[in-house]
Amino acid sequence: MRAKVRKATAVSARWLHVYLSMVSFGVVLFFAATGLTLNHPDWFAKQSRTIESHGAMSSDLLNSKDASGADKLGVVEKLRAADHVQGAVSDFRVDDSQVSVSFKAPGYTADAFIDRATGKYDLTVVKSGFVAVMNDLHKGRDAGKVWAGVIDASAILLVLVSLTGLVLIWFVYKRRVSGLILAGVGTLIIWWMAKAFVP
């Protein structure tokens, strides 16, 4: 009975490890590559582009009966239609003379400053390039709740891959001791480096 349980456990662990590894291949590659680029943002600094533009919108949008004093949806949609602004609205402020709107997405920011009296506005868009987009996705910055869920699912996948690998080493008798020693040494090295070199 014990032998059957051991065999079933080994087979299940091997099956899970292989297929979880394949499913998470893209995840491992993505987070490994962006981990490197995050440590060296200066390598890709020249990819950033700043675009400035100007326009005008109806003063009705800026002086509505809305509680904020401006038609938020109308202002945002006008900027999206006229200037192809992307991202989610991260800030919308109204004062006596001006409306300011900020948009954010991975590797992207847009800030509009609108004169309430004339409707004229100045818009500054910063596009930081493909690598910056990937870096922000790695961190989950300005990527929304769905992407945050993707990061959580990826983390769970990687934990399962690690644990099934640890279970498998128990069934590789000739490599069990050396494998566990190496796992322990690797863990201790990471712990020591964190204690010794992280301020």
TAKA-V375772 format. One record per residue. N is the residue number from 0. OMEGA is omega in whole degrees, -180 to 180 (none if undefined). NEAR is the number of other C-alpha atoms within 8 Angstrom. D_FIRST is the distance of its C-alpha to the first C-alpha in whole Angstrom. Layout:
<<N OMEGA NEAR D_FIRST> <N OMEGA NEAR D_FIRST>>
This chain:
<<0 -180 4 0> <1 180 5 4> <2 179 6 5> <3 179 7 5> <4 180 8 6> <5 -179 8 9> <6 180 8 10> <7 179 8 11> <8 -180 8 12> <9 -180 11 14> <10 -180 8 15> <11 -179 8 16> <12 179 12 18> <13 180 11 20> <14 180 8 21> <15 -177 10 22> <16 -179 12 24> <17 -174 8 26> <18 174 8 27> <19 178 11 28> <20 180 9 30> <21 179 7 32> <22 -175 7 33> <23 -179 11 34> <24 -180 8 36> <25 179 7 39> <26 -180 8 38> <27 -180 9 38> <28 -179 8 41> <29 -176 8 43> <30 176 9 42> <31 -178 8 42> <32 -179 8 46> <33 172 12 47> <34 178 10 46> <35 -178 8 48> <36 176 11 51> <37 180 8 51> <38 -176 6 52> <39 -178 8 55> <40 -180 8 57> <41 179 5 60> <42 -172 7 59> <43 -176 10 59> <44 -176 8 62> <45 179 6 65> <46 -176 8 63> <47 178 10 64> <48 177 9 67> <49 -179 8 69> <50 178 7 71> <51 179 8 73> <52 -177 7 75> <53 179 8 77> <54 180 7 78> <55 177 8 79> <56 -178 10 78> <57 179 7 80> <58 177 10 81> <59 179 6 80> <60 -174 12 76> <61 -178 13 77> <62 -177 10 79> <63 178 9 77> <64 176 6 77> <65 -178 7 73> <66 -179 5 72> <67 -178 6 72> <68 179 10 75> <69 179 14 74> <70 -174 12 72> <71 -178 8 69> <72 -179 6 67> <73 179 8 71> <74 -179 12 71> <75 -179 9 67> <76 177 8 68> <77 179 9 71> <78 179 10 70> <79 -177 10 67> <80 -174 8 69> <81 -173 6 72> <82 178 6 70> <83 179 7 67> <84 -179 9 65> <85 174 9 61> <86 179 9 59> <87 177 8 58> <88 -180 9 61> <89 -179 8 61> <90 177 8 64> <91 -176 10 67> <92 179 7 70> <93 171 11 73> <94 -173 6 76> <95 -174 5 80> <96 -171 8 81> <97 170 10 77> <98 177 14 74> <99 -178 12 71> <100 177 13 68> <101 177 12 65> <102 178 14 62> <103 174 13 59> <104 178 12 56> <105 179 12 54> <106 -173 13 57> <107 170 12 60> <108 175 12 62> <109 -180 13 66> <110 180 11 68> <111 177 11 71> <112 -170 11 74> <113 178 11 76> <114 -176 11 80> <115 -178 13 80> <116 -175 6 84> <117 -177 7 84> <118 -180 12 81> <119 -180 11 80> <120 173 12 77> <121 -178 11 76> <122 177 11 72> <123 180 11 70> <124 176 11 67> <125 175 11 65> <126 -171 10 63> <127 176 13 61> <128 -174 10 59> <129 -177 8 56> <130 178 10 54> <131 176 11 55> <132 179 12 54> <133 179 11 50> <134 179 13 51> <135 175 13 51> <136 176 11 48> <137 -178 10 46> <138 -177 6 48> <139 -176 11 48> <140 176 10 51> <141 -176 9 53> <142 176 12 51> <143 -175 8 50> <144 -179 6 47> <145 179 7 45> <146 175 10 45> <147 176 10 44> <148 177 8 41> <149 179 8 40> <150 178 9 40> <151 180 8 38> <152 179 8 36> <153 179 10 36> <154 179 8 35> <155 178 8 32> <156 -178 10 31> <157 176 10 32> <158 180 8 30> <159 177 10 27> <160 180 12 27> <161 -177 8 28> <162 179 8 24> <163 175 12 22> <164 178 11 24> <165 177 8 23> <166 -178 10 19> <167 -176 11 20> <168 178 12 21> <169 -177 8 18> <170 175 8 17> <171 -169 8 20> <172 -177 8 20> <173 -177 5 23> <174 -173 8 25> <175 -175 11 23> <176 -179 8 25> <177 179 7 28> <178 179 9 27> <179 177 9 27> <180 179 8 30> <181 177 8 32> <182 179 8 30> <183 180 8 32> <184 179 8 35> <185 179 8 36> <186 179 8 35> <187 178 8 37> <188 179 8 40> <189 179 8 40> <190 -179 8 40> <191 -180 8 43> <192 178 9 45> <193 -179 8 45> <194 -173 7 46> <195 -170 6 49> <196 178 6 50> <197 -177 6 50> <198 none 2 53>>
